[in-house]
Amino acid sequence: MKKLAFAFSLVILSCFVTCTNNNAHEEGGMSEKAKKNMENLKAVISMFEKGDYSKAGDYIAANGVDHSAPTGEVTGLDNLTAMFKQMGSTMTDAKFEIKKELADDEYSMAWVKQSWTQAKDDTMMKMKAGDKGNMETVEVCKHGADGKITDHWGFMSMNDAMKMMMPKDTSGGKK
């Protein structure tokens, strides 16, 4: 009888542990560090929407690196902030919708749908002032022990990249 009671207790205990683990998964299952990492990525995305880069140092390490900047790798908080300001000056009405987010204790990732109105002509993106722009990207960030972003990689959909490389038809379909 004692063996049966012991076996029954093990079954109940394993069910309890399984239910507890499932609840942790339903609540996101992220560690506090992973949550902090995701918050920092979201804060940087929000800076672009607001056009305010004054708190970049709260979320990005002093020696942070953007590995996928339009002009090549950019290193250092001051250089990154200058790049953000320059990029931000080319757009108005910026909106960033996070479609999916993932994070662990070292990385955070967000699939982002971006839209904006072009503020001034941009030869690199082949856009004129007033043009509406949109693209989808996957933003990947590596975080240091304090949660600040140390490295960033951005990946654009091939379709959006091709749109930027192809000349726009300005003839209105007439040739």
C-alpha positions in Angstrom: 0.0 0.0 0.0 2.9 2.4 0.8 4.4 1.7 -2.6 1.1 2.5 -4.3 0.7 5.7 -2.3 4.3 6.7 -3.2 3.7 6.0 -6.9 0.4 8.0 -6.7 2.2 10.9 -5.0 4.9 10.9 -7.8 2.2 11.1 -10.5 0.4 14.0 -8.7 3.7 15.8 -8.2 4.7 15.4 -11.8 1.3 16.7 -13.0 1.8 19.7 -10.6 5.3 20.4 -12.0 4.0 20.1 -15.6 1.1 22.4 -15.0 3.4 24.9 -13.3 5.8 24.8 -16.2 2.9 25.2 -18.7 1.7 28.3 -16.8 5.2 29.8 -17.0 5.1 29.2 -20.7 1.7 30.8 -21.1 2.9 33.9 -19.2 5.7 34.3 -21.7 8.3 32.2 -20.0 10.8 35.0 -20.3 13.4 35.7 -17.7 13.6 39.2 -16.3 16.8 39.7 -18.3 15.0 38.7 -21.5 12.1 41.1 -20.7 14.6 43.9 -20.1 16.3 43.1 -23.4 12.9 43.3 -25.3 12.0 46.6 -23.5 15.3 48.1 -24.6 14.7 47.1 -28.3 11.1 48.5 -28.1 12.4 51.7 -26.6 14.9 52.2 -29.5 12.1 51.5 -32.0 9.9 54.0 -30.2 12.7 56.7 -30.5 12.3 56.6 -34.3 8.5 57.0 -34.1 8.8 60.0 -31.7 11.9 61.5 -33.4 13.5 61.9 -30.0 17.0 60.3 -29.7 18.0 62.0 -26.4 17.7 58.8 -24.3 19.7 56.6 -26.7 22.3 56.0 -24.0 19.7 54.5 -21.7 19.3 51.6 -24.2 22.4 51.4 -26.2 26.0 50.7 -24.9 28.6 53.4 -25.3 30.5 51.1 -27.7 27.4 49.8 -29.5 27.7 48.8 -33.1 25.2 48.9 -35.9 26.4 46.2 -38.3 23.8 47.0 -41.0 23.8 50.8 -41.3 23.1 52.1 -44.8 26.7 53.4 -45.1 28.4 50.5 -43.4 29.2 49.6 -39.8 28.7 52.5 -37.3 30.4 52.2 -33.9 29.9 54.3 -30.8 26.8 55.9 -29.1 27.6 59.4 -30.4 27.9 58.1 -34.0 24.8 56.0 -33.7 22.8 58.9 -32.3 24.0 61.2 -35.2 22.9 58.5 -37.7 19.5 58.1 -36.0 19.0 61.9 -36.2 20.0 61.9 -39.9 17.7 59.0 -40.7 14.9 60.5 -38.7 15.2 63.8 -40.5 14.2 62.1 -43.8 10.8 61.0 -42.6 7.6 62.3 -40.9 4.6 60.4 -39.6 6.7 57.4 -38.8 4.8 54.3 -37.5 6.4 51.1 -36.4 4.2 48.1 -35.8 5.8 45.1 -34.1 4.3 42.0 -35.6 6.3 39.5 -33.6 8.9 39.7 -30.9 11.3 37.2 -29.3 13.9 37.6 -26.6 16.3 35.6 -24.4 19.0 36.6 -22.0 21.4 37.6 -24.8 19.3 38.6 -27.9 16.1 40.3 -28.8 14.4 40.3 -32.1 11.4 42.1 -33.6 9.6 41.7 -36.9 8.6 45.3 -37.7 6.3 46.8 -40.2 7.4 50.4 -40.9 5.6 53.2 -42.6 6.4 56.9 -43.1 6.1 60.0 -45.3 9.4 61.0 -46.9 10.4 64.5 -45.6 13.0 65.2 -48.3 14.4 63.6 -51.4 16.5 60.5 -50.8 18.5 59.3 -53.7 19.6 56.1 -51.9 16.0 55.0 -51.3 14.9 56.6 -54.6 12.1 58.5 -52.8 10.9 62.1 -53.3 9.6 64.4 -50.6 6.0 63.5 -49.9 6.3 59.9 -51.1 4.8 57.3 -48.7 7.2 54.6 -47.7 6.7 51.2 -46.1 8.9 48.2 -45.5 9.2 45.2 -43.2 12.4 44.4 -41.3 13.6 42.0 -38.7 15.7 43.8 -36.1 18.1 41.7 -34.1 20.0 43.0 -31.1 22.6 41.6 -28.9 22.6 42.8 -25.3 25.3 43.2 -22.7 25.0 42.2 -19.0 23.2 45.5 -18.2 20.6 44.9 -21.0 22.0 47.7 -23.2 22.2 46.9 -26.9 25.8 46.2 -27.9 25.2 45.0 -31.5 22.4 45.5 -34.0 21.6 43.8 -37.3 18.6 44.7 -39.5 17.3 42.5 -42.2 14.9 43.8 -44.9 12.5 41.7 -47.0 14.0 41.0 -50.5 10.9 42.6 -52.1 11.4 45.9 -50.2 15.2 45.9 -51.0 14.4 45.4 -54.7 11.9 48.3 -54.7 14.7 50.5 -53.5 17.2 49.4 -56.1 14.8 49.6 -59.1 14.2 52.9 -60.7 10.8 54.3 -60.2 8.5 54.7 -63.3 7.7 58.4 -63.4 6.1 58.3 -66.8 2.7 57.3 -65.4 2.7 54.2 -67.6 3.3 56.2 -70.8 6.4 55.5 -72.9 
